[in-house]
Amino acid sequence: MIGVGLGYIGAGLCAGLCVLGAGLGIGKLAAAALDGVARQPEAAGSIQTLMIITAAMCEGMGLLALVIAFLAVSTLNKGIPAAGSSSPASVAASH
């Protein structure tokens, strides 16, 4: 049972750190793009295009991490019986 709890903690840390990394990456990307546009305004169109493509890749990495964490949690949930999972017939027979 402790292993399952540690599995939940690991899945949560995995998702949290990966989404945090994606957010920091997008923030650094936007700061660098704004700096580039401020230095060379005539290149704003190409910088914006590259920024959008790279931001989409960072966002995709964050979403992929969330999907993997949800799959890990659903796999962990398969080994645990649900609360009240006893059939009504077996409960009536035991009383």
PyMOL commands that set and color helices and strands:
alter all, ss='L'
color gray80, all
select helices_A, chain A and resi 2-39+41-77+88-94
alter helices_A, ss='H'
color red, helices_A
deselect
rebuild
show_as cartoon
